[in-house]
Amino acid sequence: KIAIDVVLLPPEEVMDLCIEINKKDSSRTFHLSKEDSFPHITLMMGVTDTIDLEKIKEELTKITSSFSPIDLEINGVTYITLPENIKSYHFNFEENINIRDLHQKIMESLFNLVSYEVKPEMFFEGEGINETSMGWVANYKERYGHPEKFEPHISLKCTQVDFNDFPVKFKGSKLAVCQMGKQGTCRRKLMELTL
């Protein structure tokens, strides 16, 4: 079993922006890159058996065929305070019914293929996985299962942000499923599909 994150990947120029902001913070909690730990918008987290990955791909293929690329708008930056008492900044999005619908369709379609009982060895490399990292997965359905609770964002994995050039507009068209690593990172891409 592995911990997975179903995500919408931003285009290259938005990835570059996120990585650049992340690089500027010497006290960042994680290094973002395009190879692993890449910027993303989480649509669903959970635990699945590797033998079910093909079924997940089939379900997501059905979903992506009924969606067009989604117009998205980053309208600000804010932070949450982690249990370790560290600020973690992220980009916020303008309210968008299409990404909310995509999130809900994925949650409904993969309902029988995921669970939320998570262990450290289910994450990429399995080392250094703390309660916070496991908590994102274990509590995902309860926290974001209802459409009104879903809050799309891009985590910047840094403790301070010097950027205020909003809005940032782009089309989201790449869906990916990744094995998760520490702190809600996407470490290993398992599949990629296009809206």
C-alpha positions as CSV (number, residue, x, y, z in Angstrom):
1,K,0.0,0.0,0.0
2,I,1.1,3.5,-0.8
3,A,0.1,7.1,0.2
4,I,-1.0,8.9,-2.9
5,D,-1.9,12.5,-3.9
6,V,-4.1,13.1,-6.9
7,V,-3.1,16.6,-8.1
8,L,-3.5,19.2,-10.8
9,L,-0.1,20.3,-12.0
10,P,0.4,24.0,-12.9
11,P,2.1,24.9,-16.2
12,E,5.8,25.5,-16.4
13,E,5.8,29.2,-15.8
14,V,3.8,28.8,-12.6
15,M,6.0,26.0,-11.4
16,D,9.0,28.2,-12.1
17,L,7.4,31.0,-10.0
18,C,6.7,28.7,-7.1
19,I,10.2,27.2,-7.2
20,E,11.8,30.7,-7.3
21,I,9.8,31.9,-4.3
22,N,10.8,28.8,-2.5
23,K,14.5,29.2,-3.3
24,K,14.6,32.7,-1.9
25,D,13.7,31.5,1.6
26,S,16.8,30.0,3.3
27,S,14.6,28.6,6.1
28,R,12.2,26.8,3.7
29,T,10.8,23.6,5.0
30,F,11.3,21.7,1.7
31,H,13.0,22.3,-1.6
32,L,10.6,22.5,-4.5
33,S,11.7,21.3,-7.9
34,K,10.3,20.0,-11.2
35,E,11.9,16.6,-10.7
36,D,10.3,15.8,-7.3
37,S,8.5,17.7,-4.6
38,F,6.9,19.7,-7.4
39,P,4.3,22.5,-7.0
40,H,0.8,21.1,-7.2
41,I,-2.9,21.6,-6.3
42,T,-4.1,18.6,-4.3
43,L,-7.5,17.2,-5.4
44,M,-7.5,14.1,-3.2
45,M,-5.2,12.2,-0.8
46,G,-5.5,8.6,0.3
47,V,-4.0,5.2,0.6
48,T,-4.2,2.6,-2.1
49,D,-2.9,-0.8,-3.0
50,T,-0.4,-0.7,-5.9
51,I,-2.5,-3.4,-7.7
52,D,-5.4,-0.8,-7.8
53,L,-3.3,1.8,-9.7
54,E,-4.6,0.6,-13.0
55,K,-8.2,0.9,-11.9
56,I,-7.4,4.4,-10.6
57,K,-6.0,5.3,-14.0
58,E,-9.2,4.0,-15.7
59,E,-11.4,6.1,-13.4
60,L,-9.4,9.2,-13.9
61,T,-9.3,8.7,-17.7
62,K,-13.1,8.8,-17.6
63,I,-13.1,11.9,-15.6
64,T,-10.5,13.8,-17.6
65,S,-12.4,13.1,-20.8
66,S,-15.3,15.1,-19.5
67,F,-13.3,18.1,-18.4
68,S,-11.7,20.9,-20.4
69,P,-8.6,22.8,-19.1
70,I,-9.6,24.8,-16.1
71,D,-9.1,28.6,-15.9
72,L,-7.5,29.3,-12.6
73,E,-6.5,32.5,-10.8
74,I,-4.1,32.8,-7.9
75,N,-5.3,35.8,-5.9
76,G,-3.1,35.9,-2.8
77,V,-0.7,34.2,-0.4
78,T,-1.3,33.2,3.2
79,Y,0.1,30.7,5.7
80,I,-0.9,28.0,8.2
81,T,1.0,27.4,11.4
82,L,2.2,23.8,11.5
83,P,2.1,21.7,14.8
84,E,5.9,22.3,15.0
85,N,5.0,26.1,15.3
86,I,6.5,26.9,11.9
87,K,4.7,29.1,9.3
88,S,4.0,27.4,6.0
89,Y,3.0,29.7,3.1
90,H,0.7,28.8,0.1
91,F,-1.0,30.5,-2.8
92,N,-4.7,30.9,-2.6
93,F,-7.2,30.7,-5.5
94,E,-10.2,32.7,-6.6
95,E,-13.4,30.7,-6.1
96,N,-13.8,28.3,-9.0
97,I,-16.7,25.9,-9.6
98,N,-14.8,23.8,-12.2
99,I,-11.9,22.8,-9.9
100,R,-14.4,22.1,-7.1
101,D,-16.4,19.8,-9.5
102,L,-13.2,18.0,-10.5
103,H,-12.3,17.5,-6.9
104,Q,-15.7,16.1,-6.1
105,K,-15.8,13.8,-9.1
106,I,-12.4,12.4,-8.1
107,M,-13.5,11.8,-4.5
108,E,-16.6,10.0,-5.6
109,S,-15.0,7.9,-8.3
110,L,-12.1,6.7,-6.2
111,F,-14.1,6.2,-3.1
112,N,-13.8,2.3,-3.2
113,L,-10.1,2.4,-4.2
114,V,-8.7,4.4,-1.3
115,S,-8.6,4.2,2.4
116,Y,-7.2,6.6,5.1
117,E,-5.4,4.2,7.4
118,V,-1.8,5.4,6.9
119,K,1.6,4.2,8.0
120,P,5.1,5.7,7.5
121,E,6.3,2.9,5.2
122,M,3.5,3.9,2.7
123,F,5.3,7.2,1.9
124,F,8.2,7.7,-0.5
125,E,11.4,6.2,1.0
126,G,9.4,5.8,4.3
127,E,11.9,7.6,6.4
128,G,11.3,10.7,8.6
129,I,7.6,10.6,8.2
130,N,6.0,12.3,11.2
131,E,2.5,12.6,12.6
132,T,1.9,15.8,10.7
133,S,2.7,14.2,7.3
134,M,0.5,11.2,8.1
135,G,-2.3,13.4,9.4
136,W,-2.7,15.2,6.1
137,V,-3.7,11.8,4.5
138,A,-5.5,10.3,7.5
139,N,-7.8,13.3,7.9
140,Y,-8.2,14.3,4.2
141,K,-11.7,12.9,3.6
142,E,-13.0,14.3,6.9
143,R,-11.4,17.7,6.3
144,Y,-12.1,18.2,2.6
145,G,-14.7,15.5,1.6
146,H,-17.5,18.0,1.4
147,P,-17.3,20.3,-1.7
148,E,-17.8,23.4,0.4
149,K,-14.7,22.5,2.5
150,F,-12.4,22.1,-0.4
151,E,-9.7,24.8,-0.5
152,P,-7.4,24.6,-3.5
153,H,-4.0,26.0,-3.0
154,I,-0.3,25.5,-3.9
155,S,2.0,25.0,-1.0
156,L,5.2,27.0,-1.3
157,K,7.0,25.1,1.5
158,C,8.5,28.3,2.9
159,T,8.3,30.3,6.0
160,Q,8.2,33.8,4.3
161,V,7.1,35.1,0.9
162,D,8.1,38.3,-0.8
163,F,5.7,38.3,-3.7
164,N,2.6,40.4,-4.4
165,D,2.1,40.5,-8.2
166,F,-1.4,39.2,-8.3
167,P,-3.5,37.9,-9.9
168,V,-1.6,35.0,-11.6
169,K,-3.8,33.5,-14.2
170,F,-3.3,30.1,-15.9
171,K,-5.0,27.0,-17.3
172,G,-4.8,23.8,-15.4
173,S,-4.8,20.8,-17.8
174,K,-2.4,18.2,-16.3
175,L,-3.7,15.7,-13.8
176,A,-1.2,13.4,-12.0
177,V,-1.1,10.8,-9.3
178,C,2.0,10.8,-7.1
179,Q,3.4,8.8,-4.2
180,M,3.6,11.2,-1.3
181,G,6.7,12.1,0.8
182,K,7.3,14.2,3.9
183,Q,5.1,17.3,4.6
184,G,2.5,16.6,1.8
185,T,5.1,16.6,-1.0
186,C,4.7,14.8,-4.3
187,R,7.9,12.7,-4.6
188,R,7.2,10.1,-7.3
189,K,4.9,10.6,-10.3
190,L,2.9,7.4,-10.9
191,M,0.8,8.6,-13.8
192,E,-0.2,11.7,-15.7
193,L,-3.3,12.5,-17.7
194,T,-4.6,15.5,-19.6
195,L,-7.9,17.3,-19.3
